[in-house]
Amino acid sequence: YNLLKQEVAKTREENVALASELKKSKSIGREILDARRSARAALSEMATQNAKLTAMLVERKQEIRELNSQLDASRKREGREATGQEDRFKAYEAEIEELRERLHAEQRRSRDLERGAATLRQRYQQQQQQAQSEASDRSEASTQSDFGRAGVLDQEASSAGVSTSSTTSGFSSGSAGSAQTDTRETPKTQRIRSFQVENDRLRNENSKLKSAQQELQRHEERQRQRGKVEQYKQAGNNAYNAGNYKDAQAHYSTALSHKVEDLPMKAVLFCNRSAAQIKMGKYIDAIADCTRAMALDRSYNRAYQRRAEAYEKIGDYKSASRDLERYVRSMGGYERVPSELRRHYAMVQRRATRDGQLNPYFVLGLGTSATSSEIKTIYRKLALKYHPDKTSSQDLEKNVAEGLFKIISEAYTVLSDPDKKAKYDFHTHRRASTFF
């Protein structure tokens, strides 16, 4: 009996242990089932995300192919333009060399003609002196013969009792006729007159040669200036691609300081400088440079995209939308632009419908930690630069300067007032936290 009791107790303990193990197994099974369900959900979610990523990857590949095709087209176009510029430069150099040779030949001919003219002038002066001396000798001889004949006639008239006044008048008229006969053109006088005509022709030809030489010098000076501008432009492009935006701005400014008569080239320089200014946070300067580029070349649509970017940075989405619309039209319409540009254009149009405040920090090119003294200094600098009465020498129209000056003044009004500045910072921070 005791043995049976012991076996029953042992069996009960084993049953309790088995029951506990069964509970543990059930809980483990439930955990496994839950894990399996979560894994299935995760797998389905991963499959969905993979499908989305695959679609995005396909779209990105398509965009990359489009961008590569555009890049190849732009490279080919730049290569053709560079080849065309090299051909034009070679043609200019050949033309300059030909003009220089012609000028040297004309100068040699002019010097020979001047020496011949000098010789002719000397001969003309000698012949003129000789003619004057011969004329004076003839006049003296004729006067003496007239006086001798008059005396003889007086004697005969006195003996005959006839007045000599009429006779004397007859002799005087005869002497005048002989003088007129003596002043007729001789072969020497004709040669002298031909020498004078040739001298006048040589002077006119010499003046034409001098004007041609001056034009050639001006042409060479323009080519030298263009070469310098091209060097500074290339240096600016290299600095921009290397991320040295300050150096790039300096190189473009130096190129613009030269006398650039090619207006499309000047527009490109302004637009390139605006790109460096956008990277530096100088958005008002970038807007002004893009506007200058548009005034110089209305067909340069890249300036509209660049100015739209600057407007977007300061929060002026309405102006950005207008410029982007012009740029999209120049690219052939909404359907022909890349998908990324289409999405960006749609986003800018949506934001343009809202009444948003401009970012005063970005307008003045400052950070949110700027002090009041820094804000005042930058405002004075920009206000003096873009005051409507001060922009006549900066190739900027007065109405554009008035618009920029108004934006600058409104930004300073917000940042110079502690209450308005704190209110703007609070709302900006709240919008940012709501977005995230």
BELUR-V574365 format. One record per residue. RES is the residue in one small letter. SS is DSSP state (~ for helix, > for strand, _ for the rest). PHI is phi in degrees with one decimal (NA if undefined). PSI is psi in whole degrees, -180 to 180 (none if undefined). Layout:
res: {RES/RES}
ss: {SS/SS}
phi: {PHI/PHI}
psi: {PSI/PSI}
This chain:
res: {y/n/l/l/k/q/e/v/a/k/t/r/e/e/n/v/a/l/a/s/e/l/k/k/s/k/s/i/g/r/e/i/l/d/a/r/r/s/a/r/a/a/l/s/e/m/a/t/q/n/a/k/l/t/a/m/l/v/e/r/k/q/e/i/r/e/l/n/s/q/l/d/a/s/r/k/r/e/g/r/e/a/t/g/q/e/d/r/f/k/a/y/e/a/e/i/e/e/l/r/e/r/l/h/a/e/q/r/r/s/r/d/l/e/r/g/a/a/t/l/r/q/r/y/q/q/q/q/q/q/a/q/s/e/a/s/d/r/s/e/a/s/t/q/s/d/f/g/r/a/g/v/l/d/q/e/a/s/s/a/g/v/s/t/s/s/t/t/s/g/f/s/s/g/s/a/g/s/a/q/t/d/t/r/e/t/p/k/t/q/r/i/r/s/f/q/v/e/n/d/r/l/r/n/e/n/s/k/l/k/s/a/q/q/e/l/q/r/h/e/e/r/q/r/q/r/g/k/v/e/q/y/k/q/a/g/n/n/a/y/n/a/g/n/y/k/d/a/q/a/h/y/s/t/a/l/s/h/k/v/e/d/l/p/m/k/a/v/l/f/c/n/r/s/a/a/q/i/k/m/g/k/y/i/d/a/i/a/d/c/t/r/a/m/a/l/d/r/s/y/n/r/a/y/q/r/r/a/e/a/y/e/k/i/g/d/y/k/s/a/s/r/d/l/e/r/y/v/r/s/m/g/g/y/e/r/v/p/s/e/l/r/r/h/y/a/m/v/q/r/r/a/t/r/d/g/q/l/n/p/y/f/v/l/g/l/g/t/s/a/t/s/s/e/i/k/t/i/y/r/k/l/a/l/k/y/h/p/d/k/t/s/s/q/d/l/e/k/n/v/a/e/g/l/f/k/i/i/s/e/a/y/t/v/l/s/d/p/d/k/k/a/k/y/d/f/h/t/h/r/r/a/s/t/f/f}
ss: {_/~/~/~/~/~/~/~/~/~/~/~/~/~/~/~/~/~/~/~/~/~/~/~/~/~/~/~/~/~/~/~/~/~/~/~/~/~/~/~/~/~/~/~/~/~/~/~/~/~/~/~/~/~/~/~/~/~/~/~/~/~/~/~/~/~/~/~/~/~/~/~/~/~/~/~/~/~/~/~/~/~/~/~/~/~/~/~/~/~/~/~/~/~/~/~/~/~/~/~/~/~/~/~/~/~/~/~/~/~/~/~/~/~/~/~/~/~/~/~/~/~/~/~/~/~/~/~/~/~/~/~/~/~/~/~/~/~/~/~/~/~/~/~/~/~/~/~/~/~/~/~/~/~/~/~/~/~/~/~/_/_/_/_/~/~/~/~/~/~/~/~/~/~/~/~/~/~/~/~/~/~/_/_/_/_/~/~/~/~/~/~/~/~/~/~/~/~/~/~/~/~/~/~/~/~/~/~/~/~/~/~/~/~/~/~/~/~/~/~/~/~/~/~/~/~/~/~/~/~/~/~/~/~/~/~/~/~/~/~/~/_/_/_/~/~/~/~/~/~/~/~/~/~/~/~/~/_/_/_/_/_/~/~/~/~/~/~/~/~/~/~/~/~/~/~/~/~/~/~/_/_/~/~/~/~/~/~/~/~/~/~/~/~/~/~/_/_/_/_/_/~/~/~/~/~/~/~/~/~/~/~/~/~/_/_/~/~/~/~/~/~/~/~/~/~/~/~/~/~/_/_/_/~/~/~/_/_/~/~/~/~/~/~/~/~/~/~/~/~/~/~/_/_/_/_/_/_/_/~/~/~/~/~/_/_/_/_/_/_/_/~/~/~/~/~/~/~/~/~/~/~/~/~/~/_/_/_/_/_/_/~/~/~/_/_/_/~/~/~/~/~/~/~/~/~/~/~/~/~/~/~/~/~/~/~/_/~/~/~/~/~/~/~/~/~/~/~/~/~/~/~/~/~/~/_}
phi: {NA/-63.9/-64.4/-62.9/-59.0/-62.8/-64.9/-63.2/-63.9/-64.2/-63.5/-60.7/-62.4/-65.5/-63.7/-62.1/-64.2/-64.3/-63.0/-63.9/-65.4/-65.0/-60.9/-61.3/-64.7/-62.2/-64.4/-62.7/-63.0/-61.8/-61.4/-63.4/-62.4/-61.8/-62.3/-65.9/-63.1/-62.7/-64.9/-62.3/-62.9/-63.1/-64.3/-64.9/-64.9/-64.1/-63.7/-61.9/-64.4/-63.0/-63.1/-63.1/-63.6/-64.6/-63.4/-64.1/-63.5/-62.5/-65.2/-64.7/-61.8/-63.0/-64.2/-63.8/-63.1/-63.2/-65.0/-64.8/-64.4/-64.3/-64.7/-63.3/-63.5/-66.6/-65.0/-62.2/-63.9/-64.3/-64.0/-64.2/-63.7/-63.9/-63.4/-62.6/-65.5/-62.3/-62.6/-63.9/-62.4/-64.1/-63.2/-61.0/-63.5/-62.2/-64.5/-63.8/-65.1/-64.7/-63.7/-65.0/-64.0/-61.2/-65.2/-62.0/-63.1/-65.8/-66.3/-61.4/-63.5/-64.0/-64.8/-62.4/-65.5/-66.2/-64.2/-63.9/-65.7/-63.3/-62.4/-63.6/-62.6/-62.4/-63.3/-63.4/-64.3/-62.3/-64.5/-65.4/-62.5/-64.1/-65.7/-63.3/-65.5/-64.4/-65.3/-66.3/-65.4/-64.5/-65.6/-66.5/-64.5/-66.0/-65.4/-64.0/-66.2/-66.0/-65.6/-65.9/-65.6/-65.3/-66.5/-62.9/-64.0/-62.4/-65.3/-64.6/-67.9/-67.0/-69.0/-90.2/76.8/-110.8/-69.4/-105.0/-67.0/-67.8/-66.1/-62.6/-64.7/-65.1/-66.8/-64.2/-66.5/-65.3/-64.7/-64.3/-64.6/-66.3/-65.2/-64.1/-65.9/-71.5/-86.1/-67.5/-68.0/-99.2/-56.7/-64.9/-63.0/-63.1/-64.9/-62.2/-64.5/-65.0/-63.3/-62.9/-62.0/-63.8/-65.2/-63.2/-63.4/-65.4/-63.8/-62.2/-66.0/-65.9/-65.6/-64.6/-64.3/-64.9/-64.9/-65.1/-65.5/-63.6/-64.3/-63.8/-64.0/-64.0/-63.4/-64.4/-64.7/-62.5/-66.7/-64.4/-62.2/-64.6/-62.1/-64.2/-61.9/-62.8/-63.3/-66.2/-64.1/-65.1/-63.9/-64.8/-63.4/-63.7/-65.6/-65.0/-65.1/-83.5/88.1/-92.8/-70.2/-66.1/-64.9/-62.0/-60.7/-64.8/-65.8/-64.6/-65.3/-63.6/-62.5/-72.2/-71.6/-77.7/-78.8/-103.5/-89.2/-82.9/-64.9/-59.5/-63.9/-64.7/-64.0/-62.8/-63.5/-62.8/-67.9/-65.1/-65.8/-65.1/-62.8/-64.7/-67.7/-63.2/-64.5/-88.3/85.5/-96.1/-75.0/-66.1/-61.6/-64.3/-62.3/-64.4/-66.6/-62.7/-64.6/-62.7/-62.1/-65.2/-66.3/-80.2/-143.4/-67.4/-86.9/-87.2/-76.7/-60.7/-64.5/-66.9/-65.1/-67.1/-68.9/-61.1/-62.8/-67.0/-60.7/-64.7/-63.4/-86.6/95.0/-91.4/-75.2/-66.3/-65.5/-63.0/-64.2/-63.0/-68.0/-66.1/-62.5/-64.8/-67.2/-64.4/-62.4/-68.4/-84.0/107.0/111.5/-63.6/-76.9/-97.8/-84.5/-61.0/-63.5/-64.1/-66.2/-62.3/-63.3/-65.6/-63.3/-64.4/-63.3/-65.0/-65.1/-63.7/-70.7/-68.4/-76.8/-92.0/-92.6/-101.8/-88.2/-67.8/-81.9/-66.7/-65.2/-70.7/-61.3/-86.9/71.9/-121.1/-92.6/-69.1/-95.3/-67.9/-83.4/-65.5/-67.9/-64.9/-61.9/-66.4/-63.4/-65.7/-62.6/-61.9/-64.2/-69.7/-63.8/-69.3/-73.3/-113.5/-67.4/-57.0/-86.1/-112.6/-101.8/-66.9/-92.7/-112.7/56.0/-126.8/-67.3/-66.7/-68.2/-66.9/-63.0/-62.7/-64.5/-66.5/-63.7/-65.4/-62.0/-63.8/-65.6/-64.9/-65.0/-68.8/-60.7/-73.3/-78.2/-81.8/-96.2/-58.7/-67.2/-64.3/-65.5/-64.7/-64.0/-64.2/-62.3/-64.7/-66.8/-64.4/-65.8/-67.0/-63.2/-66.0/-68.0/-66.0/-65.5/-82.7}
psi: {-44/-38/-40/-42/-44/-43/-40/-42/-42/-40/-42/-43/-41/-38/-41/-43/-42/-38/-43/-41/-35/-42/-45/-41/-41/-43/-41/-41/-42/-42/-41/-43/-43/-44/-38/-42/-47/-37/-42/-42/-43/-41/-41/-41/-42/-38/-42/-46/-38/-39/-43/-45/-37/-43/-43/-39/-42/-41/-42/-40/-41/-42/-40/-41/-42/-44/-39/-40/-42/-40/-42/-42/-42/-38/-43/-42/-43/-37/-43/-41/-42/-42/-42/-39/-42/-42/-42/-42/-42/-41/-42/-45/-43/-42/-42/-41/-41/-44/-37/-43/-44/-39/-43/-43/-43/-35/-43/-44/-39/-40/-41/-43/-36/-41/-41/-39/-38/-42/-43/-39/-42/-46/-38/-44/-42/-47/-36/-43/-42/-41/-40/-42/-42/-40/-40/-38/-43/-40/-38/-42/-44/-36/-44/-41/-36/-43/-36/-45/-37/-37/-41/-44/-37/-41/-44/-39/-38/-38/-32/-10/32/141/146/7/-44/-36/-43/-41/-35/-41/-39/-40/-36/-40/-37/-39/-38/-35/-41/-37/-34/-26/9/154/131/167/-34/-43/-40/-40/-40/-43/-38/-36/-41/-43/-44/-36/-42/-40/-41/-38/-44/-42/-37/-39/-37/-40/-39/-42/-38/-38/-42/-40/-40/-41/-41/-40/-43/-39/-40/-40/-38/-44/-41/-40/-42/-42/-41/-40/-47/-35/-45/-38/-40/-40/-42/-42/-39/-45/-28/-4/6/78/-32/-44/-38/-44/-41/-41/-43/-39/-40/-41/-40/-21/-20/163/102/109/-15/104/-43/-38/-41/-38/-40/-40/-44/-42/-40/-39/-34/-34/-44/-37/-35/-42/-28/-5/12/75/-35/-43/-38/-42/-42/-43/-40/-39/-40/-41/-41/-38/-32/-36/101/-23/0/89/-16/-31/-32/-42/-40/-41/-35/-39/-42/-42/-40/-36/-38/-4/9/80/-24/-47/-38/-39/-41/-45/-39/-36/-41/-41/-41/-41/-38/-24/1/6/170/-34/-18/-9/160/155/-34/-42/-36/-46/-41/-41/-41/-40/-44/-38/-39/-44/-26/-22/-16/153/87/153/144/153/107/-30/-46/-30/-44/-3/38/164/169/-15/14/141/170/-35/-40/-40/-43/-42/-47/-38/-45/-40/-48/-39/-39/-34/-38/23/136/-29/-4/0/9/-28/7/18/38/128/154/-38/-34/-43/-38/-41/-44/-40/-36/-43/-43/-43/-41/-38/-41/-33/-38/-47/-23/-19/118/-39/-47/-38/-44/-40/-43/-44/-39/-48/-37/-43/-38/-40/-41/-42/-36/-37/-42/none}
